[in-house]
Amino acid sequence: MQQGSPLKVWFEEQALPEVLDVVDARILDLIQHDAALSVAEIAERVGLSSSPCWRRIKRLEDVGVIRRRVTLLDREQLGLAFEVYAEVKLSLPTKDNLEAFERAVGDLPEVTQCATVTGGMDYVLRIVTRDMHAFDDFLRDKLLSLGLVSEVESRIVIRSVKNSTTVPLGLIAPHLNAPQ
């Protein structure tokens, strides 16, 4: 039987990205839940001193595992409570049109997410605006005026049940899901 923590044993048995070990996974779990934690706080929680912990975080940033750290805002308190998921079909889904559409939605601040999807539509957009009128303006003046879209099916969000920005690290390290 192998020695060490169950998480360490599990990590050693898995085909994980070479950049990760059990301490890295714990660091990632901590900062994805609270990016405001200081290096000293993270180090204490994972059992390292500050310098090695900082080096690990820096390495995870350098290899691209940590893409960036952000602050999450409350949309409703800012008057941006209207949320829509819109399925978009392009008139002619050629490579040039797909690229043009993707560039265009990249410049539209109302579009907070855009994904290419399978099925009858080409994209799903998550759109955030002030209200129904602002969404109508967005649809008419920005999305449809691109001249690339043949169809839009919109789904207005009534209530958000779950909205998470965390990556499910428990899928690569199940013990991270265990109660502490």
Summary of the structure (lengths in Angstrom):
residues: 180
radius of gyration: 21.3
end to end distance: 24.0
largest distance: 65.3
contacts: 424
relative contact order: 0.15
helix: 43%
strand: 17%
